[in-house]
Amino acid sequence: MTVLLHPVARPLAIVASVLMLGGSALAQLQLTPQATDATSRPSKSVRTKPVKPPAPPKEAATPAKPSATAEKKHEPQAPDNPNADLVYGAYQRGLYKTAFDLAMKRAQDNKDPAAMTMLGELYANSLGIKRDYGKAIEWYRRAADLGDREAMFALAMLQISGHGGAPDRAGAVKLLASSAKLGEPKAAYNLALLYMDGQTLPQDFKRAAELLRFAADAGSPEAQYALATFYKEGTGVEKNLFTSVRLLQAASLAGNVDAEVEYAIALFNGTGTEKNEAAAVSLLRKAARQNSAIAQNRLAHVLVTGMGAPMDKVEGFKWHIVAKTAGKGDLMLDEAMAQATPEERARAEAAARKWLGVK
């Protein structure tokens, strides 16, 4: 079989450093009125499949900072359903001050750990209230002590980063392990990365694969992509291209751009799956529009050569120029562009400038 598109070479150490997941602790948090048992409240994206608790590791790496959005300037509407979650509903609509007030009442009156986690989130990210890492830690810790796995995860991220006090990596990893044991996929995923990098924990790809498998089964596209790399290379698991591609497909459907690119390449080449050039090119176009330089480069090859899609040199050269601005050069495409007509080059350059937003 002739390989038409080169697979993406991604050393595992690079995958680990790129994929470290912090994210908002409230990304999957759902409050329920008058909640009394935090441990019985699964995250929305977590399946009921049990997870084996990871062995308590020793240290952790630095996570990405969660993002925050500005509060929208409109008042919440009372829901028709009296049991609807007013706190989380306000949070989702960007009514952070309202969410804060409601959560504070719930936390104080009902000792609701989910409401406490919400308060920690709002304080940590300056949403509706002035940022105060000390108070964020206080509320996260109170919720974690009541068994809230999302609070454990969020508190671990703050301890790793050192926000609100000196970094406490050992304590953070214990929290991640406890959170993962209770079924939090983000915690399991981050522990897996620590076992992968071999710097803060002894490198153990088998343990990393176990943790990634849990997080992947729970629907984490980052874990699905990382585990696909394991199966592709036979790291920590038995090599299985079919399983690798299935994981890439799942992560791709969930919107992971790196997975979209590698799944597209697998489809184009028929590696681990049935060959489907049309579907591959469609995915490459999607990832290219999401500013993946690798997708832009591979799409340029397809369009310039006319293999897998109708030839369109101008469009292909456009993507080549765009990819080069992101550091993805290609001598073969440089040579092809040098042989193009002046008109083709001019049109491609104009299209690239328009895409890049430059004159």
N, C-alpha and C positions, 0 to 999 in steps of 0.2 A: 504493500500500500504506500502510495506517495503522500507524504505529509505536506499539505499546502500552507498551513499556518503553523508557525512555531509555538509550542506551548510556552506558558509563562514560567520562567525559572524563579522560584521563590524559596530561598533557604529558610528553614524553620525558624532560625533565630530572628530573621527579618519579619516573618509572619507574626511572631510573638510581640515584637516591638511595635509593629504597626497596629495590631488589633487590640491592644490593651483597652479594656472596656471600663469606663467609669459610669458616665451617664447619670441621669436623674434617678434618685431612689424612688420617685413617684411615677416613673415611667410606666410601671405596672401596678401601682397602688390603687386599690379601690376600697373606699370606706363604706361601711354599712351602718345604718342607724342603730344606736344602742348596742354596738358590738361589745361582747364580753370575752371572747376567746380568740386571741390573735393567731394562735397556732393552727386553728382550723380553717383559716381564711387563705385559700390558695391564690397565687397570682393568676391573672387572667390568662396569661399565655402558657402557664405550666399545666401539663397533663397530670393525671393522677398516678402515673407510673412511679413506683417507689424508687428512691435513690439510695445507694449505699453511701454511708458517710465517709468522706475522705479522711485519711490519716492526718492529724493536726500537723501542718507544716510549721516552719520557723519564721520566715520573713516574707515581705511582700514588696512589689515594685510600685512605682508611682502611677496612679491612674490618670485618665483624662479628666478635665474639669467638666462638670455639667453645664449645659447652656441654660440661659434664662431668657424669657421674652417679656416685653413690657405689658403692664396690665391694661386691659381693654377698658375703655371708658363707657361702660353701660352697666345698668343694674341687673342682677339675676332675676329671672322670673320664677315664681313659685311653681314647682312641678305639679302635674295633676295627681301623680301617685304620692300619697303622703309618706310612703316608705322609701322614696327616692333619696339618694345620697346628695344632700345639699352641699356638703363640704367639698367632695370630689367634683361635683358638677360645677361649682364655682371655680375651682382650680382649673378644670379643663377649659372653661370659657375665658380664662385669664383674669377672673375677678379675685385677685389674690388677697386683697384686704378683707373682702367678705369671707373668703375661705379661712383666713387667719382667725377672724372673730368667731366663726362657727366652730372651727377646730379647737380653739382655746376653751370654749364653753364645754365642748364634748370631752376634752381631755381632763378638765377640772371636775366636771359634774359626774362623768361616767367612767373616768379612768380608762378611756378608750385608747389602746396602744396605736391603732391606726391613725387616730387624730393626733397623737403625740408625734408620730412619724411625719405627718403632714406639717406640723409646726417646725420640726427640725428642717424639713425641706425648704420651707419658706424663709426661715432665718438664714440658712446656709447660702441661699441663692438670691437674697435681697428681693424677695417677691412679696410686695405688699407691706413690707416692714424693713427697717434698716438691717443690713447684714450684721449678724452677731454669731460668730462661730461658737463662742462659749455657750450661748443659749441653744444653738443647734445641737451641739454635743449633749447638752443636758437633756433635751427632749428625745433625741435618738437613743440615749442610754436608758432612759426610763422605759421607752417602748421596747428596746432590746431586752431589758430585764424581764419584761412581761412576755417575751417569746416572739416578738415581731421580727421575722427574718429580713424584711426590707430595711428595717431600722438597723439591724446588725450589719447589713451590707453597707449602708450609707455611713454608719459610724466608722466602719473599717476604712472606707475611702478617706474620711477626714483624718483618721489616725495615720494613715500611710503618707498623706500629703503634708501633715504637720499643721494643718489649719486649726487654730484654736488651742495650740499647745505644741509641745515637742513631739516629733514623730514617734510612734510606738508600733513598729512593724510586727513585733512578736504578738502583741495584743491584737493588732489588726487581722493577722492571719488566723488567729483563734476565732475571731468573729466571723471571718469569711468561711471557715470550716463549719462553724455552727449554722450559719445561714444556709450553706450548701446542704448540710444534713437535713435541714427543714424544707428543702426543695427550691431554693432560690437559684435559678440558672445563671444569673450574672455573677454570683459568688463562685459557683462551680467553674465557670469559664475563666474567671480571673485566677483562681488557684491553678487551673491547667496551664495558664501562661507562665506562672511562676515556676512550675515544674519544667516547662519547656526551655526557659532562658538559662537555667542552671547557674544563675548568679546569686539570687537570694535564697534559693532552695536547691538541694541536690537534684541534678537533672534526672528526670524519671519520665520518659516518654510513655511508658505503659500506664502510669498513674494519670498523666496528662490526658491520654486517650480515654480513660474511664470517665474522667470529669467532663471532657468535651462531649462524650457520647450522651451523658445525662443532659447537659445544656442543649445539645443539638436536638435530642428527643423532646425537650421542652419548648422548642421552637426558636432558639437563638440562631439567627443567620450567621453571626460571627463564628459561633461554635461549629456550625455546619460547614462553613468554609474551611476553618482550620482543620477539622476532622477529615474533610475531603483531601486535604494535603497529606495528612497522615496515611490515608489509604492509597493515595496515588504513589507515595514513595515507600510504603511499607515501614513506616516509623511508628513503633509502639503497637502496631497491629499488623496482621498479615496483609500483604499488598493485595488490593482488589480494586481494579479500575472501574468495574461496574458500580460498586458501592460508592466509590469516589464521585462518579458522575451523578449518581442519584442525590448525593449530598449537595453537590454543586447546583443541581437543578432546584432543590428545596431552598437553598440560600438565594439563588437567583430570583425565584418567585417572590421571596421576601424582600427583594430590593437591594441585596448586597452587590455592589458594582463589581468588585473583584471577582465574585463568583459568576456574575453575568459574563465577564470576559472569558474566563476559563471554561465555562460551560459552552459558550459559543464556539471556542476553539475545538473542544471535544466533539461537538456536533458537526463542525465543518470537516474535521478529519475522520470522523467515525471512530473515535477512540473511546472504548468503554460504552458505546451507545450506537444506535443506528445513525448513519450519516444523514444529515439534513442541512444542506447548505443554505437554503432559504431561511430557515429558522435561525441559523447561526448568524447570517448577515443582519437579520432583524435585531438580534440581541447586540451585535457589535454597534449598530447604529444607535441603539438606545444607550449603551454604555459610553459611546463617543460623545453623545449629547450631554452626558453627565460628567464630562471632562476627564474621562479615563484616557490618559495618553497612550496606553497599550492598545485599547480598543480603537483609538483614532489611527494608530499605526497599522494595525491589522486590517481595518476597514479600508485604509488607503491602498494597501496591497491588493485587496479584492477588487476595488474599483478601477485601479490603474491597469491591472492585468485582465480584468473581465472574467476571472475565475470565481464562480459562485454567484455572480450578479452581473447585470448588463454593464459593459465598460463605460466608465464616466471619468475620464482623466482629470477634468477640471475639478470635480468634486473630490476625487482621490488626492490630487495634489493639494487641495485646500486642507484636507485632514492631515496630510503629511506636514504641511507648514505649521498647523496648529500643534501637532504632536511635538514638533521640534522646539517650539517655544517652551514646552514643558520638559524639555531635556530628552525626548525620545527621538533621537536622530536615526537616519537610515540611509546608508550609502547607496543601496540599490534604488531607492526611491529618488535620491538626489540625482543619480545618473539618468533615471527615466525622465525626470523633470528637465534636466539639461537638454534632453533630446526633443522636448515638446516644442510646439510652435510658440513664437512670442505672444500670440493672442491667448493661447491656452495658459501660459504662465501668468500673464497679466490678469486674466479672469480668476485664476486660482488664488493669486495674491490678494486681489480685491475681496474675494469671498472670505479668505482667511482673516483679513483685517476687519471685515464686518463682524465675523463671528467673535473675534477677540475684542471688539469694541474700540479699535484704534483707527486713526485716520492714515 
